[in-house]
Amino acid sequence: MSTKFAAKIPLYSLSILLLGYAFYYFGVLNISLVYIAGFALVLNGIGTFLSVYGRNKTVSLFISVYIFNIGLLLLFIEKFHLFLNLPFLLSAFSLITGGAFVIHLLEDSSRILNVLYAIIFFAAGVALLLAFRNFRPFDFLLWIRSIISSFWGLMLFLIFFAGYALLRDKIS
């Protein structure tokens, strides 16, 4: 994918968001605005990621991970009717930050300290989920199974996308 096209993906996702809102407002679409916003944010995160990965733009890379994961979070909230509270948002923020450090490590493997940061944020996110959401480990695994069974296609796409992003310079 060319950088010129990847740079336009955030504009396209904003267009999709506005078009989706217009369709919703005029009664053409009968889906939730949360789904439309989540889809647009996922697309925007992917486009931003493709335009900055491998170009040593750390802040933009972190932002792309946050945009993408907030879009996924919106999709999860709407699909599973999750109750939002401060502990849930803190755990989501912690898990997203851990993912951002992992992506940053993949881009620049010389920054080995990012492994420690990722482990700390992932552990804090899981601990917050288990402690404040009153999840028992078995319930947590059932919840993960439900997410995988509902979004297996998206996960397959993300695996393909991650492989492409990591190998894109070697392919071209």
Stockholm file with secondary structure:
# STOCKHOLM 1.0

chainA/1-172         MSTKFAAKIPLYSLSILLLGYAFYYFGVLNISLVYIAGFALVLNGIGTFLSVYGRNKTVSLFISVYIFNIGLLLLFIEKFHLFLNLPFLLSAFSLITGGAFVIHLLEDSSRILNVLYAIIFFAAGVALLLAFRNFRPFDFLLWIRSIISSFWGLMLFLIFFAGYALLRDKIS
#=GR chainA/1-172 SS CCHHHHHHHHHHHHHHHHHHHHHHHTTSCCSCHHHHHHHHHHHHHHHHHHHHTTTTCHHHHHHHHHHHHHHHHHHHHHHHTCCCCHHHHHHHHHHHHHHHHHHHHHHCTTCTHHHHHHHHHHHHHHHHHHHHSCCCHHHHHHHHHHHHHHSHHHHHHHHHHHHHHHHHHHHC
#=GC SS_cons         CCHHHHHHHHHHHHHHHHHHHHHHHTTSCCSCHHHHHHHHHHHHHHHHHHHHTTTTCHHHHHHHHHHHHHHHHHHHHHHHTCCCCHHHHHHHHHHHHHHHHHHHHHHCTTCTHHHHHHHHHHHHHHHHHHHHSCCCHHHHHHHHHHHHHHSHHHHHHHHHHHHHHHHHHHHC
//
